């Protein structure tokens, strides 16, 4: 059973940085596509960034130049480093895993980690 556990969320300071972590079990992050999504109140969940098994990365326009996605294969963990945080970034951030076996597609989600704005 694939399980994803996010951590690292916390109060967001405009202009500041945060690093989110997603520890996976039941699957090797190096062999599949791992992604970060976010959902702000009243909005649809949207892709922030993902990384394929080959190491190719893809970013939403809002994340380009500010966010990086990486993985530590030894720790079976994927990270999202967020810099230059702005008022559009507060949301619940979700880790996602996508893989296929034969012709079947699978996906798994973490519980989400909150990134609220610091008051």
MARBA-3410 file (N, C-alpha, C, O; in Angstrom, 1 decimal):
119
0.8,-1.2,0.0,0.0,0.0,0.0,0.9,1.2,0.0,1.8,1.4,0.8 ~ 0.6,2.2,-0.9,1.4,3.4,-1.0,0.9,4.4,0.0,-0.3,4.7,0.1 ~ 1.8,4.9,0.8,1.5,6.0,1.7,2.4,7.2,1.5,3.6,7.0,1.3 ~ 1.8,8.4,1.6,2.6,9.6,1.4,2.4,10.5,2.6,1.2,10.7,3.0 ~ 3.4,10.9,3.2,3.3,11.7,4.4,4.0,13.1,4.2,5.2,13.1,4.1
3.2,14.1,4.2,3.8,15.4,4.0,4.2,16.1,5.4,3.6,15.7,6.4 ~ 5.2,16.9,5.3,5.6,17.7,6.5,6.3,19.0,6.0,6.6,19.1,4.9 ~ 6.4,19.9,7.0,7.2,21.1,6.7,6.3,22.3,6.5,6.8,23.4,6.3 ~ 5.0,22.1,6.5,4.1,23.3,6.3,4.2,24.1,7.6,4.6,23.7,8.6 ~ 3.8,25.4,7.4,3.8,26.3,8.5,3.5,27.7,8.0,3.1,27.9,6.9
3.6,28.6,9.0,3.2,30.0,8.6,4.1,30.5,7.5,5.3,30.4,7.6 ~ 3.5,31.2,6.6,4.2,31.7,5.4,4.5,33.2,5.7,3.5,34.0,5.9 ~ 5.7,33.6,5.6,6.0,35.0,5.6,6.2,35.4,4.2,7.1,34.9,3.5 ~ 5.5,36.5,3.7,5.8,37.0,2.4,7.2,37.3,2.1,7.9,38.0,2.9 ~ 7.7,36.8,1.0,9.2,36.9,0.7,10.0,35.9,1.3,11.2,35.8,1.0
9.5,35.0,2.2,10.3,34.0,2.9,10.3,32.7,2.1,9.9,32.6,1.0 ~ 10.8,31.7,2.8,11.0,30.4,2.2,10.4,29.3,3.1,10.4,29.5,4.3 ~ 10.1,28.2,2.5,9.6,27.0,3.2,10.1,25.8,2.4,10.2,25.9,1.2 ~ 10.3,24.7,3.1,10.6,23.5,2.4,9.6,22.4,2.9,9.5,22.1,4.1 ~ 8.9,21.9,1.9,8.0,20.8,2.2,8.6,19.4,1.9,9.4,19.3,1.0
8.3,18.4,2.7,8.8,17.1,2.5,7.7,16.1,2.3,6.6,16.3,2.9 ~ 7.9,15.1,1.5,6.9,14.0,1.3,7.7,12.7,1.4,8.4,12.3,0.5 ~ 7.4,12.0,2.5,8.1,10.7,2.7,7.1,9.7,2.2,6.0,9.6,2.6 ~ 7.6,8.8,1.3,6.8,7.8,0.7,7.1,6.4,1.3,8.3,6.1,1.6 ~ 6.1,5.6,1.3,6.3,4.2,1.7,5.5,3.3,0.7,4.4,3.8,0.3
5.9,2.1,0.5,5.2,1.2,-0.4,5.5,1.4,-1.9,5.0,0.7,-2.7 ~ 6.4,2.4,-2.2,6.8,2.6,-3.5,8.1,3.4,-3.5,8.3,4.1,-2.6 ~ 8.9,3.3,-4.6,10.1,4.0,-4.6,9.9,5.3,-5.5,9.5,5.2,-6.6 ~ 10.2,6.4,-4.9,9.9,7.7,-5.6,10.8,7.8,-6.8,10.4,8.6,-7.7 ~ 11.9,7.1,-6.9,12.8,7.3,-8.0,12.3,6.6,-9.3,12.8,6.8,-10.4
11.2,5.8,-9.1,10.7,5.0,-10.2,9.4,5.5,-10.8,8.9,5.0,-11.8 ~ 8.9,6.6,-10.2,7.5,7.0,-10.6,7.6,8.6,-10.7,8.6,9.2,-10.5 ~ 6.4,9.1,-11.1,6.3,10.6,-11.1,5.7,11.0,-9.8,4.7,10.6,-9.4 ~ 6.4,11.9,-9.2,6.0,12.5,-7.9,5.7,14.0,-8.1,6.4,14.7,-8.9 ~ 4.6,14.5,-7.5,4.2,15.9,-7.7,3.7,16.5,-6.4,3.4,15.9,-5.4
3.7,17.8,-6.5,3.1,18.6,-5.4,2.0,19.4,-6.1,2.1,20.0,-7.1 ~ 0.9,19.4,-5.4,-0.3,20.1,-5.8,-0.7,21.0,-4.6,-0.3,20.8,-3.5 ~ -1.5,22.0,-4.9,-2.0,22.9,-3.8,-3.5,23.2,-4.1,-4.0,23.3,-5.2 ~ -4.2,23.5,-3.0,-5.6,23.9,-3.1,-5.8,25.0,-2.1,-5.7,24.8,-0.9 ~ -6.1,26.2,-2.6,-6.5,27.3,-1.8,-8.0,27.3,-1.5,-8.7,26.8,-2.4
-8.5,28.0,-0.5,-9.9,28.0,-0.2,-10.7,28.5,-1.4,-10.4,29.6,-2.0 ~ -11.7,27.8,-1.8,-12.6,28.3,-2.9,-12.0,28.0,-4.3,-12.6,28.4,-5.3 ~ -10.8,27.4,-4.4,-10.2,27.1,-5.7,-10.0,25.7,-5.9,-10.0,24.9,-5.0 ~ -9.8,25.3,-7.1,-9.5,23.9,-7.5,-8.1,23.5,-7.1,-7.2,24.4,-7.1 ~ -7.9,22.3,-6.9,-6.5,21.8,-6.7,-5.7,22.0,-8.0,-6.2,21.7,-9.1
-4.5,22.4,-7.9,-3.7,22.7,-9.1,-2.3,22.1,-8.9,-1.8,22.1,-7.8 ~ -1.7,21.7,-10.0,-0.3,21.2,-10.0,0.6,22.4,-9.7,0.5,23.5,-10.3 ~ 1.6,22.2,-8.8,2.6,23.1,-8.5,3.9,22.7,-9.3,4.5,23.5,-10.0 ~ 4.3,21.5,-9.1,5.5,20.9,-9.7,5.5,19.4,-9.7,4.9,18.8,-8.8 ~ 6.1,18.8,-10.6,6.3,17.4,-10.5,7.7,17.0,-11.1,8.4,17.8,-11.8
8.1,15.8,-10.8,9.4,15.2,-11.2,9.2,13.8,-11.6,8.5,13.0,-10.9 ~ 9.7,13.5,-12.8,9.5,12.1,-13.3,10.6,11.2,-12.8,11.6,11.6,-12.2 ~ 10.4,9.9,-13.1,11.5,9.0,-12.8,12.8,9.3,-13.4,13.9,9.0,-12.9 ~ 12.8,9.9,-14.6,14.0,10.3,-15.2,14.6,11.6,-14.8,15.7,12.0,-15.2 ~ 13.9,12.2,-13.8,14.4,13.5,-13.3,14.0,14.7,-13.9,14.4,15.8,-13.6
13.1,14.6,-14.9,12.5,15.8,-15.6,11.5,16.4,-14.7,10.7,15.8,-14.0 ~ 11.6,17.8,-14.7,10.7,18.5,-13.8,9.8,19.4,-14.6,10.1,19.8,-15.7 ~ 8.7,19.7,-14.0,7.6,20.5,-14.6,7.0,21.4,-13.6,6.7,21.0,-12.4 ~ 6.9,22.7,-13.9,6.4,23.7,-12.9,5.2,24.5,-13.5,5.1,24.7,-14.7 ~ 4.3,24.8,-12.6,3.2,25.7,-12.9,3.9,27.1,-13.2,5.0,27.4,-12.6
3.3,27.9,-14.0,3.9,29.2,-14.3,4.1,30.0,-13.0,5.1,30.7,-12.9 ~ 3.2,29.9,-12.0,3.3,30.6,-10.8,4.5,30.2,-9.9,5.0,30.9,-9.0 ~ 5.0,29.0,-10.2,6.1,28.4,-9.4,7.5,28.5,-10.1,8.5,28.4,-9.4 ~ 7.5,28.7,-11.4,8.8,28.8,-12.1,9.6,29.9,-11.5,9.1,31.0,-11.1 ~ 10.9,29.7,-11.4,11.9,30.7,-10.9,11.9,30.8,-9.4,12.8,31.4,-8.8
10.8,30.3,-8.7,10.7,30.5,-7.3,10.8,29.1,-6.5,11.3,29.1,-5.4 ~ 10.3,28.1,-7.1,10.2,26.8,-6.4,11.1,25.8,-7.1,11.4,25.9,-8.3 ~ 11.6,24.9,-6.3,12.3,23.7,-6.9,11.7,22.4,-6.3,11.3,22.4,-5.2 ~ 11.8,21.4,-7.1,11.3,20.1,-6.7,12.5,19.1,-6.8,13.2,19.2,-7.8 ~ 12.7,18.3,-5.8,13.8,17.4,-5.8,13.5,16.2,-5.0,12.4,16.1,-4.4
14.3,15.2,-5.1,14.1,13.9,-4.3,15.4,13.4,-3.8,16.5,13.6,-4.4 ~ 15.2,12.7,-2.7,16.4,12.0,-2.1,16.0,10.5,-2.2,15.2,10.0,-1.4 ~ 16.6,9.8,-3.1,16.2,8.4,-3.3,16.5,7.5,-2.1,15.8,6.6,-1.7 ~ 17.6,7.9,-1.4,18.0,7.1,-0.2,17.0,7.2,0.9,16.7,6.3,1.7 ~ 16.3,8.4,1.0,15.3,8.6,2.0,13.9,8.4,1.5,12.9,8.5,2.2
13.8,8.1,0.2,12.5,7.9,-0.5,11.6,9.1,-0.2,10.4,8.9,0.1 ~ 12.1,10.2,-0.4,11.4,11.5,0.0,11.6,12.5,-1.2,12.6,12.6,-1.8 ~ 10.5,13.2,-1.4,10.5,14.3,-2.4,10.3,15.6,-1.6,9.6,15.7,-0.6 ~ 10.9,16.6,-2.1,10.9,17.9,-1.5,10.4,19.0,-2.4,10.5,18.9,-3.6 ~ 9.8,20.0,-1.8,9.4,21.2,-2.6,10.0,22.4,-1.8,9.5,22.7,-0.7
10.9,23.0,-2.4,11.5,24.2,-1.8,10.8,25.4,-2.4,10.8,25.6,-3.6 ~ 10.3,26.3,-1.6,9.5,27.4,-2.0,10.2,28.7,-1.5,10.4,28.9,-0.3 ~ 10.6,29.5,-2.5,11.3,30.8,-2.2,10.4,31.9,-2.6,9.5,31.8,-3.4 ~ 10.7,33.1,-2.1,10.0,34.3,-2.5,8.5,34.1,-2.4,7.8,34.4,-3.3 ~ 8.1,33.6,-1.3,6.6,33.4,-1.1,5.8,34.6,-1.3,6.2,35.7,-0.8
4.7,34.5,-1.9,3.8,35.6,-2.2,2.4,35.3,-1.7,2.1,34.2,-1.4 ~ 1.5,36.3,-1.8,0.2,36.1,-1.2,-0.6,35.1,-2.0,-1.7,34.7,-1.5 ~ -0.2,34.6,-3.1,-0.9,33.6,-3.9,-0.5,32.2,-3.4,-1.2,31.2,-3.8 ~ 0.5,32.1,-2.6,1.0,30.8,-2.2,0.3,30.1,-1.0,0.3,28.8,-1.0 ~ -0.4,30.8,-0.1,-1.0,30.0,1.0,-2.1,29.1,0.5,-2.9,29.4,-0.3
-2.0,27.8,0.9,-2.9,26.8,0.5,-2.6,25.5,1.3,-1.7,25.5,2.1 ~ -3.4,24.5,1.0,-3.0,23.2,1.5,-2.2,22.5,0.4,-2.7,22.5,-0.7 ~ -1.0,22.0,0.7,-0.2,21.4,-0.3,-0.2,19.9,-0.1,-0.1,19.4,1.0 ~ -0.4,19.3,-1.3,-0.6,17.8,-1.3,0.5,17.2,-2.1,0.9,17.7,-3.2 ~ 1.0,16.1,-1.6,2.0,15.2,-2.3,1.2,14.2,-3.1,0.1,13.7,-2.7
1.7,13.9,-4.3,1.0,13.0,-5.2,2.0,12.1,-5.9,3.1,12.5,-6.2 ~ 1.5,10.8,-6.0,2.3,9.8,-6.7,1.5,9.3,-7.9,0.3,9.0,-7.7 ~ 2.2,9.1,-9.0,1.5,8.6,-10.2,2.4,7.5,-10.7,3.6,7.6,-10.9 ~ 1.8,6.3,-11.0,2.5,5.2,-11.6,1.6,4.4,-12.4,0.4,4.5,-12.3 ~ 2.2,3.5,-13.2,1.4,2.6,-14.0,1.9,1.2,-13.9,3.1,1.0,-13.7
1.0,0.2,-14.0,1.4,-1.2,-14.1,0.6,-1.8,-15.2,-0.6,-1.8,-15.2 ~ 1.3,-2.3,-16.2,0.7,-2.8,-17.4,-0.1,-1.6,-18.0,0.5,-0.6,-18.3 ~ -1.4,-1.8,-18.2,-2.2,-0.7,-18.8,-2.9,0.1,-17.8,-3.6,1.1,-18.1 ~ -2.8,-0.2,-16.5,-3.5,0.5,-15.4,-2.7,1.7,-14.9,-1.5,1.6,-14.7 ~ -3.4,2.8,-14.6,-2.8,4.0,-14.0,-3.2,4.0,-12.6,-4.4,3.7,-12.2
-2.3,4.4,-11.7,-2.6,4.6,-10.3,-2.2,5.9,-9.8,-1.3,6.6,-10.4 ~ -2.8,6.4,-8.8,-2.4,7.6,-8.2,-2.7,7.6,-6.7,-3.6,6.9,-6.2 ~ -1.9,8.2,-5.9,-2.0,8.2,-4.5,-1.8,9.6,-4.0,-0.9,10.4,-4.5 ~ -2.5,10.0,-2.9,-2.4,11.4,-2.4,-2.0,11.3,-0.9,-2.4,10.4,-0.2 ~ -1.3,12.3,-0.5,-1.0,12.5,0.9,-2.2,13.2,1.6,-3.1,13.6,0.9
-2.1,13.4,2.9,-3.2,14.1,3.6,-3.2,15.6,3.4,-4.2,16.3,3.7 ~ -2.0,16.1,3.0,-1.9,17.6,2.8,-1.2,18.2,4.0,-1.3,17.8,5.2 ~ -0.5,19.3,3.8,0.1,20.1,4.8,-0.3,21.6,4.6,-0.2,22.1,3.4 ~ -0.7,22.2,5.6,-1.2,23.6,5.5,0.0,24.6,5.5,0.9,24.5,6.2 ~ -0.2,25.5,4.6,0.8,26.7,4.5,-0.1,27.9,4.6,-0.5,28.5,3.5
-0.4,28.4,5.8,-1.2,29.6,5.9,-0.3,30.9,5.9,0.9,30.8,6.0 ~ -0.9,32.0,5.9,-0.2,33.3,5.9,0.0,33.6,7.3,-0.9,33.5,8.2 ~ 1.2,34.1,7.6,1.5,34.6,9.0,0.7,35.9,9.2,0.8,36.8,8.4 ~ 0.0,36.0,10.3,-0.8,37.2,10.6,0.1,38.3,11.2,-0.4,39.4,11.5
END
